Amino acid sequence: MVFEFSFYIKTLSGLLALLLIYQCSIDRDTTAYITSVRNGEFKARIVADSTSIFRSERDNGSLTIPITYKAVLLDNDIDSLEWIFPNGEPASVKESLSTTINYSKYGSYYSKLILTRVDTLNLNNIILYKDTIQILRPVKIYYMESNWNTYTTSDESNWVVLPNGQNVIIRENEVFDLADPFKASSSFSGFEDQRIKFSIEYKLTYKNYEENTSSENTKLVVMIDDLKAFGISRVTDDTYFKQEFYVDNLTDFDFVINKYPALCRTNWELSLTQSGTTDLTVNMYDLVNQNKLIGYLDLTQTSSSSSSTLNFEALLKISLNGGEYIFGNNSGKSITLDGNPILIEPGNNYKILFELKDGLPNSYQIINENLTTVPIILDENEYYLDASFRNLIIEVDE
């Protein structure tokens, strides 16, 4: 290498000059040697083959990521160089224009290059010109999720990983037995009490979107261990949003997604009678986190019966602790214990909604399929909601 040869020639010349001084001096103890260091202001830059690298290894510290660095020297009279790589392996390299360093952890990595030129002003005065070149942008190594299929879930049938491996959907097309959320989680380790930045994109998509139907109940919660990172209550249908958040002092942790169901089963039922005879019993469902009950009534087959001109009388019932409680119409749309039956005309499909207060029915609303475009059938209801996720990125905040 040119700069190596130049360095050796200058060094040899200096040594020969010193030897001559020693040989020619009468009093060798009076000879002084002066070495000084000055700013070199060299022109050079550092080039890395990659500056942004992502991996999907969840055990931080077990990575093997080689990065190749090159020194671009714009000055020809440089005699030596030294690379410094904090937290790299190796941590330093000397006299090489190009080198490869390995990193084992997520983070941002800076590097620098120390350049030296040697000038001998006279036989006993040597000046070292030094300059430190910093890399313009650090090498960033971060986690990007591409293994959604390895998450632990409460129901694998509703956890759908798309073919690219980077997108996942939590599907919903049924009534759940409980109001407990669907849960998906994965464990991360080895982050050594660091501050971690998370970012993720999500969207919520209705099966049957109804523009005028909106609610602010909790639909989605993302957690780090037991810490709530963020929750979603409002929905802009089928639109991706990006959420960023930071958590301090993390070493080992779980990334957890909780998605609440739209509907779950209850012990409430709607009993319909006609001419004093119980004809139908309709199951009622809980609109989760909304303090509402909902039922779907198919009365289309009753219009041809001999008693089709008579309205159905509906009462809301529940059996608890060995007793049966019946709720009916008090006045207007109000509901009370032991109230009067709600009158419903036969021959149509209906949806009936009960508002709850302190867990008890307080008021009701009946929706006729002939008077609205809102879905009336359970399988086509406007509450089922899919949740999609992509671009989960985890990085050390430094």
C-alpha positions as CSV (number, residue, x, y, z in Angstrom):
1,M,0.0,0.0,0.0
2,V,1.3,3.5,-0.9
3,F,0.8,5.1,2.4
4,E,2.4,2.2,4.3
5,F,5.5,2.4,2.1
6,S,5.7,6.2,2.5
7,F,5.4,5.8,6.3
8,Y,8.2,3.3,6.5
9,I,10.5,5.5,4.3
10,K,9.9,8.5,6.5
11,T,10.4,6.5,9.6
12,L,13.6,5.0,8.4
13,S,14.9,8.5,7.4
14,G,14.1,9.8,10.8
15,L,15.9,6.9,12.5
16,L,19.0,7.4,10.3
17,A,19.1,11.1,11.1
18,L,18.9,10.4,14.9
19,L,21.7,7.9,14.5
20,L,23.9,10.4,12.8
21,I,23.3,13.0,15.6
22,Y,24.3,10.4,18.2
23,Q,27.4,9.5,16.3
24,C,28.6,13.1,15.6
25,S,27.8,14.7,19.0
26,I,30.5,15.1,21.5
27,D,28.0,15.1,24.5
28,R,25.2,12.7,23.6
29,D,23.3,13.6,26.8
30,T,22.7,17.2,25.5
31,T,20.7,16.1,22.4
32,A,16.9,16.8,22.5
33,Y,14.1,15.2,20.5
34,I,10.8,16.9,20.0
35,T,7.6,15.2,18.8
36,S,4.5,17.3,18.5
37,V,0.9,16.4,17.4
38,R,-1.1,18.8,15.3
39,N,-4.5,18.8,13.6
40,G,-4.2,17.3,10.1
41,E,-7.5,18.5,8.6
42,F,-7.4,15.6,6.1
43,K,-10.0,15.0,3.5
44,A,-11.6,11.6,3.8
45,R,-14.9,9.8,4.4
46,I,-16.2,6.5,5.6
47,V,-18.4,4.3,3.4
48,A,-20.4,1.4,4.9
49,D,-22.1,-1.3,2.6
50,S,-25.3,-0.9,4.6
51,T,-26.6,1.7,7.0
52,S,-30.1,0.3,7.8
53,I,-30.4,-3.4,8.5
54,F,-33.4,-5.3,9.9
55,R,-33.5,-8.8,11.4
56,S,-36.3,-10.9,13.0
57,E,-34.3,-12.5,15.8
58,R,-36.1,-11.9,19.1
59,D,-33.1,-12.8,21.3
60,N,-31.0,-9.7,21.2
61,G,-27.3,-10.5,21.5
62,S,-27.4,-13.6,19.4
63,L,-27.1,-11.7,16.0
64,T,-24.3,-12.1,13.6
65,I,-24.3,-9.1,11.2
66,P,-21.2,-8.3,9.2
67,I,-20.7,-4.8,8.0
68,T,-18.0,-3.8,5.5
69,Y,-16.4,-0.4,5.9
70,K,-14.2,1.4,3.4
71,A,-12.0,4.5,3.8
72,V,-12.1,6.9,0.9
73,L,-8.9,9.0,1.2
74,L,-8.8,12.3,-0.8
75,D,-5.3,13.2,0.5
76,N,-2.3,11.1,-0.8
77,D,0.2,12.0,1.9
78,I,-1.3,9.9,4.8
79,D,1.1,7.6,6.5
80,S,-1.1,5.5,8.7
81,L,-4.7,4.9,9.7
82,E,-6.6,3.3,12.5
83,W,-10.3,2.3,12.6
84,I,-12.3,2.5,15.8
85,F,-15.6,0.5,16.1
86,P,-17.3,0.9,19.5
87,N,-19.2,-2.3,20.4
88,G,-18.0,-4.0,17.2
89,E,-15.9,-7.1,16.8
90,P,-13.0,-6.3,16.4
91,A,-13.2,-3.0,18.2
92,S,-10.3,-1.6,16.2
93,V,-8.3,-2.3,13.0
94,K,-5.0,-0.7,11.8
95,E,-3.5,0.0,8.4
96,S,-6.3,-1.2,6.2
97,L,-8.4,0.7,3.8
98,S,-11.3,-1.8,4.0
99,T,-12.4,-4.1,6.9
100,T,-15.4,-6.1,7.9
101,I,-16.9,-5.8,11.5
102,N,-19.4,-8.0,13.2
103,Y,-22.3,-6.8,15.4
104,S,-24.3,-9.0,17.7
105,K,-27.0,-6.7,19.0
106,Y,-29.7,-4.3,17.8
107,G,-28.7,-0.6,18.0
108,S,-27.0,2.3,16.3
109,Y,-23.3,2.0,15.6
110,Y,-20.9,4.8,15.0
111,S,-17.4,4.4,13.6
112,K,-14.4,6.6,13.2
113,L,-11.1,6.7,11.3
114,I,-7.9,8.2,12.8
115,L,-5.5,9.4,10.1
116,T,-1.8,10.3,10.7
117,R,0.9,12.0,8.6
118,V,4.5,12.2,9.8
119,D,6.7,15.2,9.1
120,T,10.4,15.5,10.1
121,L,11.3,19.2,10.2
122,N,14.9,18.6,11.1
123,L,17.0,15.8,12.6
124,N,15.4,16.1,16.1
125,N,11.9,17.6,15.5
126,I,9.1,15.3,14.3
127,I,5.5,16.5,13.9
128,L,2.6,14.1,13.8
129,Y,-0.5,15.4,11.9
130,K,-3.6,13.6,13.1
131,D,-7.3,13.9,12.1
132,T,-10.4,11.9,13.2
133,I,-13.1,11.2,10.5
134,Q,-16.5,10.3,11.9
135,I,-19.1,8.3,9.8
136,L,-21.8,10.6,8.7
137,R,-24.7,8.3,9.5
138,P,-24.5,5.4,12.0
139,V,-25.3,1.9,11.0
140,K,-28.7,1.1,12.5
141,I,-29.7,-2.5,13.2
142,Y,-33.4,-3.0,14.2
143,Y,-36.0,-5.7,14.6
144,M,-38.8,-6.0,12.0
145,E,-41.5,-8.6,12.4
146,S,-41.6,-11.2,9.7
147,N,-42.6,-14.2,11.8
148,W,-46.1,-13.5,12.8
149,N,-46.8,-17.2,12.4
150,T,-44.7,-18.0,15.5
151,Y,-46.9,-16.0,17.9
152,T,-48.8,-17.7,20.6
153,T,-52.5,-17.1,20.2
154,S,-55.7,-17.9,22.0
155,D,-57.4,-19.1,18.7
156,E,-55.2,-20.0,15.8
157,S,-58.1,-20.2,13.4
158,N,-58.7,-16.5,13.6
159,W,-55.0,-15.5,13.3
160,V,-54.3,-15.3,9.6
161,V,-50.7,-14.6,8.4
162,L,-50.5,-13.4,4.8
163,P,-48.0,-15.0,2.4
164,N,-45.4,-12.2,2.7
165,G,-45.1,-13.1,6.4
166,Q,-45.1,-9.4,7.4
167,N,-48.9,-8.8,7.6
168,V,-51.4,-10.5,9.9
169,I,-55.2,-10.3,10.3
170,I,-57.3,-11.1,13.4
171,R,-60.5,-12.2,11.8
172,E,-64.0,-12.1,13.3
173,N,-67.1,-13.8,11.9
174,E,-68.8,-15.3,14.9
175,V,-70.3,-14.7,18.4
176,F,-67.8,-15.5,21.1
177,D,-68.7,-17.4,24.3
178,L,-67.0,-14.9,26.5
179,A,-66.1,-11.2,26.4
180,D,-62.4,-12.0,26.9
181,P,-60.2,-10.6,24.2
182,F,-58.4,-12.6,21.5
183,K,-54.8,-12.6,22.5
184,A,-51.6,-13.0,20.5
185,S,-48.1,-12.6,22.1
186,S,-44.4,-13.1,21.5
187,S,-41.4,-13.0,23.8
188,F,-38.2,-10.9,23.4
189,S,-35.0,-11.1,25.4
190,G,-31.5,-9.6,25.9
191,F,-32.2,-5.9,25.6
192,E,-30.2,-5.1,28.8
193,D,-32.4,-2.6,30.6
194,Q,-32.5,-0.3,27.5
195,R,-35.1,2.3,26.3
196,I,-36.9,0.7,23.4
197,K,-38.9,2.4,20.6
198,F,-41.8,0.5,19.1
199,S,-43.7,1.3,15.9
200,I,-46.6,-0.6,14.3
201,E,-49.2,0.0,11.7
202,Y,-52.8,-1.2,12.2
203,K,-56.2,-0.9,10.7
204,L,-59.7,-2.0,11.7
205,T,-62.1,-3.2,9.0
206,Y,-65.8,-3.9,9.4
207,K,-67.3,-6.9,7.7
208,N,-70.4,-4.9,6.8
209,Y,-69.5,-1.2,7.1
210,E,-72.3,1.1,8.2
211,E,-71.3,4.7,8.0
212,N,-73.7,5.9,10.7
213,T,-72.8,3.2,13.1
214,S,-70.1,4.3,15.5
215,S,-69.1,3.4,19.1
216,E,-66.2,4.3,21.3
217,N,-65.9,1.1,23.2
218,T,-62.4,-0.4,23.5
219,K,-61.7,-2.6,20.5
220,L,-57.9,-3.1,20.6
221,V,-55.2,-2.9,23.2
222,V,-51.4,-3.4,22.6
223,M,-49.3,-4.2,25.7
224,I,-45.7,-4.6,26.7
225,D,-45.9,-7.2,29.5
226,D,-48.7,-5.8,31.8
227,L,-48.1,-2.2,30.6
228,K,-50.8,-0.8,28.3
229,A,-48.9,0.8,25.4
230,F,-52.0,2.0,23.5
231,G,-55.7,1.2,22.9
232,I,-58.1,1.8,20.0
233,S,-61.7,2.8,20.5
234,R,-62.7,4.8,17.4
235,V,-62.6,3.2,13.9
236,T,-61.9,4.8,10.5
237,D,-62.9,1.8,8.4
238,D,-60.2,0.0,6.4
239,T,-57.5,2.7,6.9
240,Y,-54.0,2.0,8.2
241,F,-52.6,4.1,11.0
242,K,-49.1,4.2,12.5
243,Q,-48.5,4.1,16.3
244,E,-45.2,4.8,18.0
245,F,-44.3,4.5,21.6
246,Y,-41.3,4.2,23.9
247,V,-40.8,2.0,27.0
248,D,-37.8,2.4,29.4
249,N,-35.7,-0.2,31.1
250,L,-36.6,-3.3,29.1
251,T,-34.6,-6.5,29.2
252,D,-36.9,-9.4,28.6
253,F,-40.5,-8.6,27.7
254,D,-43.7,-9.9,25.9
255,F,-45.3,-8.0,23.0
256,V,-49.0,-8.6,23.4
257,I,-52.1,-7.8,21.2
258,N,-55.6,-8.0,22.7
259,K,-58.6,-7.7,20.4
260,Y,-62.0,-7.7,22.0
261,P,-64.9,-9.5,20.3
262,A,-67.8,-7.5,18.9
263,L,-70.4,-9.9,20.3
264,C,-70.5,-12.5,23.1
265,R,-73.2,-14.8,24.4
266,T,-75.2,-13.9,27.5
267,N,-77.8,-15.5,29.8
268,W,-80.4,-12.9,28.6
269,E,-83.1,-14.0,26.3
270,L,-86.2,-12.4,24.7
271,S,-89.4,-14.4,25.1
272,L,-92.1,-13.7,22.4
273,T,-95.7,-14.8,22.9
274,Q,-98.8,-14.5,20.7
275,S,-102.3,-15.0,22.1
276,G,-100.8,-16.0,25.4
277,T,-98.7,-18.8,23.9
278,T,-94.9,-18.7,23.9
279,D,-93.9,-19.0,20.2
280,L,-90.3,-17.9,20.1
281,T,-87.3,-17.5,22.4
282,V,-84.5,-15.3,21.0
283,N,-81.0,-15.3,22.3
284,M,-79.6,-11.9,23.2
285,Y,-75.9,-11.0,22.7
286,D,-73.7,-8.6,24.6
287,L,-72.2,-5.8,22.5
288,V,-68.8,-6.1,24.3
289,N,-67.7,-2.9,26.2
290,Q,-70.8,-1.0,25.0
291,N,-73.3,-1.7,27.8
292,K,-75.8,-3.0,25.2
293,L,-77.7,-6.2,24.4
294,I,-78.7,-7.0,20.9
295,G,-81.1,-9.6,19.4
296,Y,-82.1,-10.6,15.9
297,L,-85.7,-11.5,15.2
298,D,-86.9,-13.4,12.2
299,L,-90.7,-13.0,12.2
300,T,-91.1,-13.4,8.4
301,Q,-92.8,-16.8,8.6
302,T,-95.4,-15.7,11.1
303,S,-97.4,-13.5,8.6
304,S,-99.3,-16.5,7.1
305,S,-100.6,-17.8,10.4
306,S,-104.2,-17.4,11.5
307,S,-103.1,-15.1,14.2
308,S,-100.8,-13.0,12.0
309,T,-102.8,-9.9,12.7
310,L,-101.9,-10.1,16.4
311,N,-98.7,-8.5,17.6
312,F,-96.0,-10.4,19.5
313,E,-95.5,-9.6,23.1
314,A,-91.8,-9.6,24.0
315,L,-90.3,-9.7,27.5
316,L,-86.6,-9.7,28.3
317,K,-85.7,-12.5,30.8
318,I,-82.7,-13.7,32.7
319,S,-82.3,-16.6,35.2
320,L,-79.9,-16.1,38.1
321,N,-79.3,-17.6,41.5
322,G,-82.4,-19.8,41.2
323,G,-84.7,-16.9,40.3
324,E,-86.1,-15.6,37.0
325,Y,-86.3,-11.9,36.3
326,I,-88.5,-10.3,33.7
327,F,-88.1,-6.9,32.2
328,G,-90.7,-5.1,30.0
329,N,-91.9,-1.7,28.8
330,N,-92.7,0.9,31.5
331,S,-93.4,4.0,29.5
332,G,-92.3,5.1,26.0
333,K,-89.0,3.3,25.4
334,S,-88.1,2.8,29.1
335,I,-87.5,-0.7,30.5
336,T,-88.2,-1.8,34.1
337,L,-88.5,-4.9,36.1
338,D,-92.0,-6.5,35.7
339,G,-92.9,-4.0,33.0
340,N,-95.5,-4.5,30.3
341,P,-94.7,-6.6,27.1
342,I,-93.1,-4.9,24.1
343,L,-95.4,-5.1,21.1
344,I,-93.7,-6.3,17.8
345,E,-95.6,-6.7,14.5
346,P,-95.1,-10.1,12.7
347,G,-94.0,-10.6,9.1
348,N,-90.5,-8.9,9.2
349,N,-86.9,-9.2,10.3
350,Y,-86.0,-7.0,13.3
351,K,-83.0,-6.0,15.3
352,I,-83.7,-5.1,18.9
353,L,-81.2,-3.2,21.1
354,F,-81.3,-2.8,24.9
355,E,-79.3,-0.1,26.6
356,L,-77.9,-1.2,30.0
357,K,-77.4,0.8,33.1
358,D,-75.6,-0.8,36.1
359,G,-75.9,-4.0,34.2
360,L,-79.7,-3.8,33.9
361,P,-81.9,-3.0,30.9
362,N,-82.9,0.7,30.8
363,S,-84.3,1.4,27.4
364,Y,-84.7,-0.3,24.0
365,Q,-84.9,0.3,20.3
366,I,-86.5,-1.8,17.6
367,I,-85.1,-1.6,14.0
368,N,-87.3,-2.9,11.1
369,E,-85.6,-4.2,8.0
370,N,-88.1,-2.2,5.9
371,L,-87.2,1.1,7.5
372,T,-83.4,0.9,7.4
373,T,-80.4,-0.2,5.4
374,V,-78.6,-1.4,8.6
375,P,-77.9,-5.2,8.4
376,I,-80.6,-7.1,10.4
377,I,-79.2,-10.7,10.1
378,L,-76.7,-11.9,12.6
379,D,-74.3,-13.2,10.0
380,E,-74.3,-9.9,8.2
381,N,-74.2,-7.6,11.2
382,E,-72.3,-4.3,11.2
383,Y,-70.3,-5.1,14.4
384,Y,-67.9,-7.8,13.2
385,L,-64.5,-6.2,12.9
386,D,-61.2,-7.5,11.5
387,A,-57.9,-6.1,12.8
388,S,-54.8,-6.0,10.6
389,F,-51.1,-5.3,11.5
390,R,-47.9,-4.7,9.6
391,N,-44.5,-3.1,9.9
392,L,-43.8,-3.9,13.6
393,I,-40.4,-2.4,14.2
394,I,-38.5,-2.6,17.5
395,E,-35.3,-0.6,17.9
396,V,-32.9,0.5,20.7
397,D,-33.3,4.2,21.4
398,E,-29.9,5.7,21.8
